[in-house]
Amino acid sequence: MPTVAIIHHSGTGKTAMLAKAVADGARSVAGTTVSELAIDGKKITDGRFADDTLFAQLDAADAIIFGSPTYMGMVSGQFKCFADATAGRWFKQAWKDKLAAGFTTSGSPSGDKQGTLLYLATLACQHGMVWVSSDAMNEVYLGKDPAVAMNRLGSTIGVMSQVAPTPEGKPTDGDNATARNLGARVARLAAKR
Ligand SMILES: Cc1cc2nc3c(=O)[nH]c(=O)nc-3n(C[C@H](O)[C@H](O)[C@H](O)COP(=O)(O)O)c2cc1C
């Protein structure tokens, strides 16, 4: 049965909330082993992230779901330091044919977070991974209240959540459902391979 790894960075905990929903979704598929991994900025030296135990878990996974907050229209610096540290895997194409997917949070409704998801997809494609889209229908079109509608922001490359940048801010129920849907989709597809 498949192993799905979720690797994310989160500065103030918002993206971590979405990561938890992605993990819950993956875990909802019977027989799936889920690795929940976080990028610790303290493990970055001279711009390069290092954590052998974390990388061993990614190497062992059938699918990797990447998550980052949107900082200045892109992934966070901490996530980019992690991505740069995957170059050794790229050189050996060690992650070729693994499934991949992604998610992000931002403070503004747009916040240029499409750029973050495009970067995550580019990272996966550089590794020869197979990118899994987010197939949740925008339920606002079905008449649902945006607070509970899945995919209210209408993103298909990956999961987007806009979270108020306040201590109480958290993803909407619909955003969490969208994240769970992605985790479950990746786990189901991984189990079929
Ligand atoms: C350095 C920095 C840059 C940011 N840049 C953007 C941005 O470009 N667009 C946006 O909408 N929000 C931006 N934000 C807000 C974060 O995307 C938002 O608060 C996010 O949910 C934080 O996630 P985290 O708690 O996982 O770090 C930025 C926040 C920080 C700290």
PDBQT file of the ligand as one rigid body, heavy atoms in Angstrom, charges set to zero:
ROOT
HETATM    1  C1  LIG A 201       7.476  37.676   4.150  1.00  0.00    +0.000 C 
HETATM    2  C2  LIG A 201       6.014  37.543   3.826  1.00  0.00    +0.000 A 
HETATM    3  C3  LIG A 201       5.582  37.749   2.535  1.00  0.00    +0.000 A 
HETATM    4  C4  LIG A 201       4.232  37.616   2.204  1.00  0.00    +0.000 A 
HETATM    5  N1  LIG A 201       3.855  37.777   0.920  1.00  0.00    +0.000 NA
HETATM    6  C5  LIG A 201       2.554  37.620   0.581  1.00  0.00    +0.000 A 
HETATM    7  C6  LIG A 201       2.141  37.741  -0.756  1.00  0.00    +0.000 A 
HETATM    8  O1  LIG A 201       2.929  37.924  -1.676  1.00  0.00    +0.000 OA
HETATM    9  N2  LIG A 201       0.814  37.634  -1.016  1.00  0.00    +0.000 N 
HETATM   10  C7  LIG A 201      -0.117  37.414  -0.029  1.00  0.00    +0.000 A 
HETATM   11  O2  LIG A 201      -1.296  37.370  -0.306  1.00  0.00    +0.000 OA
HETATM   12  N3  LIG A 201       0.263  37.241   1.256  1.00  0.00    +0.000 NA
HETATM   13  C8  LIG A 201       1.572  37.328   1.579  1.00  0.00    +0.000 A 
HETATM   14  N4  LIG A 201       1.973  37.127   2.867  1.00  0.00    +0.000 N 
HETATM   15  C9  LIG A 201       0.988  36.637   3.833  1.00  0.00    +0.000 C 
HETATM   16  C10 LIG A 201       1.080  35.106   3.964  1.00  0.00    +0.000 C 
HETATM   17  O3  LIG A 201       1.028  34.487   2.689  1.00  0.00    +0.000 OA
HETATM   18  C11 LIG A 201      -0.061  34.539   4.771  1.00  0.00    +0.000 C 
HETATM   19  O4  LIG A 201      -0.140  35.187   6.015  1.00  0.00    +0.000 OA
HETATM   20  C12 LIG A 201       0.088  33.031   4.934  1.00  0.00    +0.000 C 
HETATM   21  O5  LIG A 201      -1.143  32.442   5.233  1.00  0.00    +0.000 OA
HETATM   22  C13 LIG A 201       1.118  32.700   6.011  1.00  0.00    +0.000 C 
HETATM   23  O6  LIG A 201       1.254  31.306   6.080  1.00  0.00    +0.000 OA
HETATM   24  P1  LIG A 201       2.144  30.624   7.222  1.00  0.00    +0.000 P 
HETATM   25  O7  LIG A 201       1.486  30.939   8.546  1.00  0.00    +0.000 OA
HETATM   26  O8  LIG A 201       2.085  29.174   6.913  1.00  0.00    +0.000 OA
HETATM   27  O9  LIG A 201       3.517  31.211   7.112  1.00  0.00    +0.000 OA
HETATM   28  C14 LIG A 201       3.304  37.270   3.209  1.00  0.00    +0.000 A 
HETATM   29  C15 LIG A 201       3.751  37.064   4.531  1.00  0.00    +0.000 A 
HETATM   30  C16 LIG A 201       5.077  37.195   4.834  1.00  0.00    +0.000 A 
HETATM   31  C17 LIG A 201       5.543  36.939   6.251  1.00  0.00    +0.000 C 
ENDROOT
TORSDOF 0
